[in-house]
Amino acid sequence: ENTPPVAAREHTVESFTREFLRELNFGQGVDLDRASANDKYLALSRTVRHYLTTRWLETLRNQYRDQAKTVAYLSAEFLLGPQLENAMLAADLDEIANESLRALGVDLDELRALEIEPGLGNGGLGRLAACFIDSLATLNVPSVGYGIRYEYGIFRQTFEDGAQVEKPDTWLRLGSPWELPHPEHAVEVSFGGHTVEAEGGNDGARTWVPDWRVAAVPYNYMVPGYRNGRVNTLRLWSARATHEFDLQIFNAGDYAEAVRARTFAENISKVLYPEDSTPQGKELRLQQQYFFVAASLRDFLETVLPADFDLHRLPDRITWQLNDTHPVIAVPELMRILVDERGWDWADAWAVTQKVFAYTCHTLLPEALEVWSVDLLGRLLPRHLEIIYRINEEFIEEVRAAFPGDELRVRRMSIIAEQPERAVRMAHLATVAGFKVNGVAELHSQLLADKVLHDFAQMWPGKFTNVTNGVTPRRFVRLANPGLSGLITEAIGDGWITDLEQLRGLEPLADDAEFRRRFREIKAANKRHFADVLLARDGIEIAGDAMVDAMVKRLHEYKRQSLKLLHIVSLYEGITSGRIPLDAVTPRTFVFGAKAAPGYVRAKETIALINAVGATINADASLQGRLKVAFPANYNVTLAEDLVPAADLSEQISLAGKEASGTGNMKFALNGALTVGTDDGANVEIRKLVGDENFFLFGMTEPEAADLSARGYDPGAYYESDPQLKAALDLLASGVFTGGERGGAVASIFASLTERDRFMALADFRSYMDAQSRVDAAYADHEAWSRSAVLNVARTGFFSSDRSIQDYLDRIWGARPVTQNR
Ligand SMILES: CCc1ccc([C@H](C)CC(=O)N[C@@H]2O[C@H](CO)[C@@H](O)[C@H](O)[C@H]2O)cc1
């Protein structure tokens, strides 16, 4: 390497100002007094980017020199959130930038508010990927994230008469200063066609003759570690037509046809699929999965590894972490490369392939496990289907050898499902090929081994492990909650930002009245800030001092937003029927945030009903200042950063055994909200750490729920036997919230709850209402409440994504941090 290292930018206000003005003048071609806010935002972003670029280049240079074991995180989603603040924090530029811009009369807050976050994910899985790459960089782990640069991310949610209406997410319209395209490094990805005999005599080889190709163009994003000199890379692929434009056809006048290939190709990375639980099995989705996987494997094998690297040593050099089943087509793709392209014998290729993939499962819902019909897979990726068949044949032999004569087991475990149609079970392929399989919370991993993948856990007990999720404290505490961060740092120093377990040092302060007073003051200030944001963003007015009771997550029946709605309706019924005296009601603002997958009718009906109930309550003068329902549209990472620090109560009320982990629960607890929740997902571990007395537990446990459904669950019985529940449901069904309309969403939700209620909201209603009464009683004692809140902060350091990544390093990857010179 003879290129002299790029000189680091000086960390001074002067040099920052110089850099900013240079970017404004030469980057945007404007001068300060005529610059638009967007000009200033783009110039500021690029200025900050330049401060990180020197480290980025150094990290890349060292990585190429060291050839250290690397972790590649393959994910169809990265819910990154706004980038500017995080980059300034990582580069330790906050003060300098503030001072420089203030001197120039530029309002940093105004520019910050301009950023449109890259919504390249649906929810939990996508955000976890973003937290993980942040922690990988902060822990100095050589790693790269690989994904798709969707031109349109998760839809922008709007409400029209309370109903969700999806709008395209034009996140790129004002430019995106955080990405660097490299069209010269485009990789070709093939599709369709057929396979033929291979010339090479190696065992298992065939030749794929695809019939169409697209180019995958890499866009590089910086992933800065927290002030440790490391900047890792997130490489997102964008689809381009290999041949842009057919001039002959154009000249022949068929303009549409001339560009058809182009639009067809570019469709692949056009838009994120907005489902987060029920795969639609659409061909374009499979195209997306193979597109980024094929480009990522090729990129690593051919540009990151030295040309003479012996792929037999691949397991010492990389682990590809599969973020759920979405990237699992990587398994047959690597086999194809080793056998068909590199001429290896099948057994050698399989021996290596089995040591380089690890699979993380993020769900428990059977319908969320992806299966691809052999018809579709065979048409789009004929060679990969052949390889999957052979992997399955050899696997089946292994099952028969281990469980002779147990053909039912063979049928259950086969990667190929025969019913309802012949299809490939991607979770089975991931489990067979992966050297490790993990769930994302202790209960989840237990249920995977005991139920969902039980047969496999019996066959390979050592393959199954757990890594409980985590969240990055940089974004969700230090950035989102500067008030609390200041209070913590004052008390225990700022080591907690990279070692969150240090929060334990706050425990004694829970008994310190002055500390508790300051803690309450900060929470109150965060609530006022959130109230200002809601007013400016959505025109929603909330009382700045009422309890903020937050339920923010994707809309799904298993998450039971309907149970929260029943609590609110029952409260309203109690007040309007006189059963509950108004002054006995604890002032609450019920904050909802939730997007529904566009095709998920029941979820959209629930959103409409929450807005209808909210409108009625918010219009009721007698309830002003007492009860308020706030449902800001388009819940995303940006809004979460304003809401989480302001919350008093965190609703984690899914039916036990359904939420794999949850990560919102962790963010709220770390910001001093108390949780009302079931023993589901990571709630179990949160409750264990904070203590039963600092957690409002309710509802059936997983075994109780499983037992009730096994015995036959009749929701109608609960409806009939609990007068409060009946009154609430009847009020709902009466149409009083929907202008007398008793049909539509009201009727179908009433019917689904009283007749089927798959996620047993009615069965947990009583216990939930009792928990909410305990919440009211506890909240009345501000000292006791804030003591619990401080203990929640002090005892949830475990839920740092740094700890999760350390667990992955220790239990799965075996990669080692490689420090960078600062
Ligand atoms: C193909 C459709 C589809 C798309 C996304 C998914 C994701 C796995 C759903 C998801 O986001 N799961 C959430 O993952 C979080 C991170 O591990 C967990 O905390 C949540 O409990 C889990 O619901 C399933 C199916």
The ligand as a MOL file (V3000), in Angstrom:
LIG
                    3D

  0  0  0     0  0            999 V3000
M  V30 BEGIN CTAB
M  V30 COUNTS 25 26 0 0 0
M  V30 BEGIN ATOM
M  V30 1 C -41.4710 -12.6320 4.9310 0
M  V30 2 C -42.2350 -11.8780 5.8530 0
M  V30 3 C -41.5030 -11.6030 7.1190 0
M  V30 4 C -40.7720 -10.4260 7.2370 0
M  V30 5 C -40.1340 -10.1490 8.4360 0
M  V30 6 C -40.2080 -11.0580 9.4580 0
M  V30 7 C -39.4750 -10.7040 10.7160 0
M  V30 8 C -38.7720 -11.8760 11.2520 0
M  V30 9 C -40.4170 -10.2100 11.7030 0
M  V30 10 C -39.7150 -9.4870 12.8160 0
M  V30 11 O -39.3550 -8.3500 12.6740 0
M  V30 12 N -39.5710 -10.1910 13.9430 0
M  V30 13 C -39.1900 -9.4810 15.1360 0
M  V30 14 O -37.7770 -9.5400 15.2640 0
M  V30 15 C -37.3310 -8.8030 16.4040 0
M  V30 16 C -35.8080 -8.8240 16.3930 0
M  V30 17 O -35.3300 -10.0610 16.7480 0
M  V30 18 C -37.9150 -9.3690 17.7020 0
M  V30 19 O -37.4960 -8.5650 18.7610 0
M  V30 20 C -39.4330 -9.4170 17.6250 0
M  V30 21 O -39.9460 -10.0660 18.7380 0
M  V30 22 C -39.8760 -10.1330 16.3610 0
M  V30 23 O -41.2750 -10.0530 16.1780 0
M  V30 24 C -40.9120 -12.2410 9.3580 0
M  V30 25 C -41.5680 -12.5180 8.1530 0
M  V30 END ATOM
M  V30 BEGIN BOND
M  V30 1 1 1 2
M  V30 2 1 2 3
M  V30 3 1 3 4
M  V30 4 2 3 25
M  V30 5 2 4 5
M  V30 6 1 5 6
M  V30 7 1 6 7
M  V30 8 2 6 24
M  V30 9 1 7 8
M  V30 10 1 7 9
M  V30 11 1 9 10
M  V30 12 2 10 11
M  V30 13 1 10 12
M  V30 14 1 12 13
M  V30 15 1 13 14
M  V30 16 1 13 22
M  V30 17 1 14 15
M  V30 18 1 15 16
M  V30 19 1 15 18
M  V30 20 1 16 17
M  V30 21 1 18 19
M  V30 22 1 18 20
M  V30 23 1 20 21
M  V30 24 1 20 22
M  V30 25 1 22 23
M  V30 26 1 24 25
M  V30 END BOND
M  V30 END CTAB
M  END
